[in-house]
Amino acid sequence: MTKRPLSFYLLAAFFGLFVLFLYGPMFAIFLLSLQGEEGGLTFPMRGFSFYWLGQVFQEQRVGSFTESFVRSMALGLAVVLLSVIVSVMAGLAFRSRFRGATLLFYLTISSLIVPSVLVSLGIGITFQVLGLETQWFSSGLGAHLTWTVPFAFLIVLGVFNRFNPSYEEAARDLGASDPKTFWEIVFPLIAPSLIGISLLAFTLSYDEFTRTSLVSGQKNTLPLEVFGMTTNVTSPALYALGTLTTLFSFTMITLAFLTFRFFSKRQAQ
C-alpha cells in the first residue's frame, strides 16, 4: 500500500477542523435543546427530554415564536411566487435584444451590492414620504424582493442562455400559440431550475434580517422575533427553536430534491 505524504494528513486534519467549526455550534444547539425542564443555556446538560421543543409552541415571556413563524412562512411563499414570475418574465424578455437592456440589467442587480441596511432605510423613508405604514407584508415584501429577484433573474438568464430555441420553433411550426408553446414546451424544460430558484428565494427570505429590520412594522418576522427575544428568553427554548427550524429547512430541501427528481425524470421520458 502506498504511503500517503504528510501533507495529506495535514489537509485532512484541516478539513476535519473546518467541519467541526462549521457544524459544531449546530450540534451543540441540538443537544442543549433536548434537556430536561431544569436545563440551562450552557453545558453540562441537565437531563434529557423533549420539553423545550414543546415550549416553542407556547406563549413566551415576550412575543411568540409561532406567530412570527407563520408570518415568515407567508412572506417566504409570496417572495417565491413573485420572484419566479418576475424572473421568468424578465428572462423571456432578455432573450430578445431591446434598447436599454444593458442599463436595465445593471439596475436589476445593483441592489445586490448596496448595503442591506441602506435598502431597508430607503424603503422605510419612501413609505414615510408617501404616508404609508410599513408592514411585513408590504414594505417587508418589497425589501425581500430586492434581494431575491436579482439572484433569480441571474439564474434564469443562465438557464435561457443554454436553452435550445429549436423546440419552440418546432412547436410554432406545428401551429402552437405562444402561450401553449411556453406551458407545454418551455416550462417543463425549465421547471427543475425553477425549483432551485424557489428554494433559494425562500431561504433568502426566511432567513433575512437586515433588510426587514426597519420596514417590518409592529409585527416581526421570525429572525426579528428571535433577535428581540435574545435579551428576554433565557431558556433552552431558543435552542429548541433552532433545532426545529433546522429540521424544517432540511425537510424543505428534501421536498425540493424529490420534486426536482420528478421533473428530471419527466424530461428524460
N, C-alpha and C positions, 0 to 999 in steps of 0.2 A: 504494500500500500504506500502510495506517495505521501511523503511527509509534507504537511502544509507549512508555509512560511509563517514567521512571527507576525507579519502584517495582517494575515488572515484573522488571527485570534484577536489582534488589536481592533480590527474593524468590527468583528463580531461582538466584542465587548462594548464598543462604542454604540453599536446598533441596539444592543440589549439595554444600555443605559438610556438611550433615546426612547425606546418603547416604554421603559419604566417611567420616565419623565412625562411621557405623553398620556399614559393610561393609569399611572399610579394614583393621582388625585381622584380619578373616576371610581376606581375600585375602593378607595378609602371612603368615599361618599356612600357607595353601595353598602359597605359593611356598617358604617355608623347609622345608616337609616334602618337597619334591622335590629336595633337594640330594644331592650325592654322599656317599660314605662318610666323607669328611673334613669334612662340613658341621658348622656350629656353630649357636648359638641366635640369632645376630643377622646382619644384612646386613653385607657383601655375601655373596651366595650362592657356594658352592664346588662348582661342577659341577652336573650335572642327572642325576637317576636316580630310580628307584622303590625304592631300597634301604631307606629308612626306613619306607616303607609296609609292606614285608615284615617289618621288625623289630618291628612292633606285635604280630605273632602269635607272637613268640619270647618266651622267659622273660626277664624284666627283672632288673635287679640286685636289686630288692626288689619282690616282688609279681608279678602277672600281669594284663595287660590283658584277655586272652581269657577267663579265668575270671570276672573281675568283670563283663565284658560279658554273659556268659551269665546271671549272677545278675540283672543289671539287666533283661535281656530277660524272664526268667521272672517276675520281680516285676512288671514292667510289664504283662505279659499277664494275670496274676492280678488286678492292680488294675483293668484294663479290664473284665474279666469281672464282677467283683464290683460295680464302680461302675455298670455298665449295669443289672445285675439289681436292685440296691438302688434306684437312682434311678427306674427304670420302675415298680417295685412301689410306691414312695412316691408317685410321680406319679399312679398309678391310685387310690391311697388318698385323696389330697388332692383328687381330683375330687368326692368326696362330703364334705360338711361333717360333722365329728365333733367331739366335745368335746375340747378340749386341742390342736386343730390349730395354733392360733397359737403356743402355747408350744413345741410340737414343731418348728414351722418355725424359730423363732429359735434353738432349741437346735441344730438341724441345721447352720445356717450360722454359729454362733458361733465355730467353730474357725477360720474364715477371718480373724477379727480378733485371735485370740490369737497372740502371737509364736511362730514355728515352734519356736524352741529350747525354749520352755516346754512345748509339746506333746510334744516328744521327751523332755524331762526327766520330765514327768509319766508318760508311758508306761513309761519306764525304771524309775521308782520303783515303779509299780504292779506290774510284773513282779518286782521285787526283793521286795516285800512278800508276793507270792503264792508266792515261792520258785521262780519260773520263770526260765529262762535266756533272755536276749534273743538273738534270731536275726533275720537279714534276712528270712526267710520267715514269721515270726510277728509279733514286735513291729514289725519294719520294715514289714510289710504293713499292720498296723493304723495306723502313723504315716502312711503314704501315703494310706490311705483317708480319714483326717481332712482331707486336702487335696483329694482328687479327688471324693469323694461329694457334698460341698456344691455344687461347681460343676456336677456332672452333674445334681443334683437341681433346681437353679435353671433349667437349660436345659430339662429335661423339663417342669417346670411351665409354662414359656413355650410349649412345643410343645402341651401339652394345653389351654392356655387358648385356643389358636387352632384346636383340633380340633372338627370338626363332629360332634356325637353322633348325628345323624340316620342316619349309616352303620351304627352299632351297632344303633340301634333297628330299622332295616330288616332287618338280619341276624337279630335276635331274632324279629321278626315272621314271618320265613320258617322259624323253628324251629331256628336255630343256637344251640348252647350257648355259655356264656360263654367257655370255652377256645377253641372253634372261632372265635368272633367275634374274639377277640384275635389269634389266629395268622393268620387269613385276611383280616381287615379292618383291625384297629388296627395290627398290627405292620408290614405293608407300607407303611402310610402314614407311620409314624414312623421307618422304617428309615434314611432319609437323615440324619435328625437324630441317630440313634444312632451312625452312622459318625463324625459330627463329635464327639460325646461321647467315643467310643472314642479318637479321635486326640488329643483334649485330655487325657484321663486318662492315656494312655500317655506323652505328652510331659511332663506334670507329674511323673509317677512316674520316668521315665527320667532326668530332669534334677534330681531332688530331692536336696538335700544336707543342709540343716539338720535337717529332721525325721528323717532317718535317722542323723544323726551319733552320737547317744547310744544307739541301740537296734539297731544292725546286728549286734552281737555281734562275733565274731572274724573274720568274713569280710565284706569290704567290697563294696559295690556300685560301679559304675564311677565315679561322681563322687567317692566317698570314696577310691577307689584312686588316681585322678588327683591328688587333693589330697595324699595321702600320698606320692606319688612326686615331687612338685614339688621336694623337697629332696634327692632321691636320683638321679633320672633327669635328667641334664644333657645331653641329646642331642635332636636333632630328632624322636626317636620320639614325644615328647609332641605335637609339631605334627602328625605323621602321624596320630596318634590323633584329633586334632581334625578333620583332613581326612576321615578315614573315617567318623567319627560324623556329620559334616555331610552327607556323601553318603548315609549310611543314613537320616538324617532326611528328606532330600528324596525318597528312594525311598518311604518310608512315606507321605509326603504325596501322592505321585503315585498310589500304590495306593489310598489313601483317596478321592482325587478320582475315579479311574476307577470305583471301587465306587459312589460317590455318583451318578455319571452313569448307571450301570447301573440303580440303583433308581429314579432320577428318570424314566428312560425307561419303566420298567415302570409307574410311576404314570400316565404320560401315555397309555398304551395303553388 
